[in-house]
Amino acid sequence: MGTDADGPRCRDEVCVTCSDRAVPVRIRELLGDGLAVADTDAGPEEISVALVDAGPGDVVLVHAKEAIAVVEDAP
């Protein structure tokens, strides 16, 4: 993916940022208002957990900073 004056350019009809890929992350803490801090490959990030019933220690699938499924409950 290259860049130009308008931002990132896509190749092969799919951008990494707008693909249908969800990544698993572990929730570190709940912040309230449907938000949480999760541990990601890039470090801690704020995500929305408004669509799932998840808490600290749970692993959720995240797409576009939105948790869309719980894949592993905390012990």
Summary of the structure (lengths in Angstrom):
residues: 75
radius of gyration: 14.3
end to end distance: 40.1
largest distance: 47.9
contacts: 179
relative contact order: 0.21
helix: 0%
strand: 53%
